[in-house]
Amino acid sequence: MKGNKRILAALFGLGCMLTAWAADKDVPLIQNVMGYESQSLNGAWNYIVDVQEEGYYDYRMNPTRWGFFQNAKPQKPEDLIEYDFDKSPTMQIPSDWNTQDEKLFFYEGTVWFYKKFRVESLEFRDNRALLYFGAVNYDAHVYVNGQHVGHHIGGFTPFNYDVTDLLKDGENNVIVKVDNKRHAEDVPTQIFDWWNYGGITRDVKLVCVPAVYLEDYSLGLTPNPSPVSEGKNKSNPKTREISFSAKLNKAEAGQQVTLFIPELKIEKTFTTDAEGKVQGSTFNVQSKKLQLWSPENPKLYQVKISVGTNTVSDEIGFRTIETRDKQILLNGNPIFLKGISIHNEKPNGGGRANSVEDARTLLSWAKELGCNFVRLAHYPHHEEMVREAEKMGILVWSEIPVYWTIAWKNPKTYENAKNQLTDMIARDHNRANVIIWSIANETPHSPERDTFLGNLAQYARTLDNTRLISMAMEVTGASNYVNRLNDNMNKYVDVVSFNQYIGWYRDVNDAPKMKWEIPYNKPVIISEFGGGARYGLHGPKNQRWTEEFQENLYIENCAMLDKIEGLAGTTPWILKDFRSPRRVLPGVQDYYNRKGLFSDKGEKKKAFYVLKKWYEAK
Ligand code: GCU
């Protein structure tokens, strides 16, 4: 390469490095984003389907500086620009592209999204602007006014960037490259039994926060009864101990953090330490003045937390969750978890659920079933789903998509799973109804899998030691009619959960003969059972796909579950039929998994009434 070309190449490389260096604007996830003023960026976004990633790579597959993120426009008549966001079609965000554009129903690849927005610089003069995404599936590169601000991997957890220094007075733009292609080293991997909905599937906000803001906080009952009650009646102590901690976005000591719980007449001021934290503060309240959160009384207290002149509002429930031998104790009392599994899919017609209305509809169906518990499978659902369940008195099992054949030996895969676990807990750790963090579903046994999941379980406890850890395991057929749970992960979990499909993947007539060997002195949840039925298809109970087949399967399974010692709950599979690329039987499945108790249009199948009746008797 001639001398001057070499210099040019070096300058180009330096330019890329500087661009890259200047780019990353990742900041830790802001807790309770709903508690801050924000400008919604939801609405119509232009999009470009980029099958060969022309907008990101040159023809030698090197990242190009002249990609779509430049949003370049011809300056002279002879200029060659082969894209134009402003002239491209639009779709409503948040959404999945699969249900917004029929050409994209099966599409897996890259789509570019573009949104213009205005800010008045006064808004952010003394504040910071965080660009917040509720979720983007699956791999996202984000640009503001042509500058790369971050790269996020993981399709179901929120993330945010401090973009303050990139904003201009007046018009700005945000561009997102979304790629939902599947890979063996991803989390989940390249095979999973749900639709690979791609896109900016949850809310996008420009959040206005002060230069020093409350990045995170925790408020809840101390897990074990307060020392004050030691020796006394632990299940009904005279006082309850509340724990409070907080973290500012800056390591600033001496900042005043004031906690208000008006209904309890609590106003307490704390001072941050050198790390900008309030750590492990506790105070007592009289038990008789404190209503504990429960399914029967989902009491939430208005809470305000002030840092300087900035105040964040939240609604907090107080409860304890623990296990004792084979029992799960909520507020010290044994509880049977009458649950149902749910995918994060709209109540009818498919597509990612992402609104309060979606949440209320799905959760009202669970309530109608008689549930006090939902398994939000197989990944963190949208935040409104958890918050609406909290208001409705529905306990939650929340899960990361460590599903089936994960690349256990790949360090990047572990980091990805760890990041998703971190962000799931970071978002929802103040929700009283979340009682179980699940780290996996139906993962094949191996030493590498045990190491991966054991580390993940231990890491989860460092983030939150107030909740129960579980995972959906698999039973092995010890003999013809004996199912044995034999999973090395039993020592890492608080609740032993497993999926079983007697009646679907095995003859339903075996159900009465089945014995279950669960050699662990821990509560047991059957995290899946069920079978498929096409709504409206009727016939004899031995005819697969009829409602009568599914109904009989539920009758036999409920009778079988009644005989399992230490059963503390169940979350049958599943509330509603859901889209899956693996379910292709024409006229019956048509790319839907039909194990729902509701059809994909919200119609109740006969098995719905079997489970409802069984729960009523519980
Ligand atoms: C598995 C898996 C689910 C799947 C179900 C089924 O247990 O956990 O994600 O949908 O079986 O086969 O329908």
Residues whose N, C-alpha, C, O or C-beta is under 5 A from the ligand:
A	BS01	GCU	D193 E442 N499 E528
